[in-house]
Amino acid sequence: MKKTAIARLAVIAFTAFASVTSAVAQAPSEEEAAEVLKTARPLADNGNANAQYNMGVLYDEGYGVEQDYAKARQWYEKAAAQNYAKAEHNLGIMYQSGHGVEKSSAKAAEWFKRAAEHGEPAAQNNLAVLYVRGQGVKQDLGEAAKWAAKAAEAGNSSAKNNLPQIMQNLPQSRIDGDNVNIRSQPSTRGRVLRQADRNTRVAVLDTRSDWAQVVFRDDYTVGWVAGFLLAGSTAPLRNADDGGGQQAGSGQRGGGQDSGEALPQAVSETGPIRYIGGDVVNVRSGPSTGNGVKFQAKRNERVMVTGREKDWRRIRFDDGRTGWIAAFLLVE
């Protein structure tokens, strides 16, 4: 067994209308979990951050040990004290989900930001969505685009899907020159990040004096360009208050005060609240028994109904999981 961290990365994809959720790419066998526990525990006790993170994952997921969120948080905090980004990220997940701690979007945002600044792509994407939704932070689509671009550049697939949606709600412009320098700072002293050709489309994030901060769709670069080299900024492709979108701070997860600006309609998802009405219920990938089982739900788990097709309902759980369930298995 390699002494590497078991992946537990969060994915937010508001293109699929999901909340913050955690996902394990592949659960280890009991033997593998036991081997990780055997090798990680002494290293963790001696202050190894990677081992402390591994110990946190074992207790968080109940791999080879009894699931214990309090112990998971303790190990994550030890690793986070050494700026271990994945541990910081998972602490954000715990606060977002209310696992072993009081639910807090503000605390989740703090941990996601720490992890994002330390280079964790999943946390960068999660932080971007919190900025879009105005949860735990003041709603700011410019900041959302910056963090989504960083995550997308690092290969995060959810961020690659989210960034175009964020960009279309920002002022649009295009490069008005040939071989235009895009710089790291709003000054000719800034490092050249790339060059852009005439008519290349960009979204404008910020302005400062005679400079504009822009983001590119093609390679996710965020940088500064002299204002006179932009061909007039236009309104967003879809205004943020189109269609009566969800108000910041009114989302199901709470938090996110400070902004009364409406969110883009594509980000909002609302529906009636129901509860699972069976002991062990299959949640499927589509509205029929012919679709695969994604996971199983237990009686009294709370869900939001977000779609319907004949005798089936599309549901979203508080932790962000989504799927389809027979309508008769839902109760009020």
Disulfide bonds with the S-S distance in Angstrom:
none
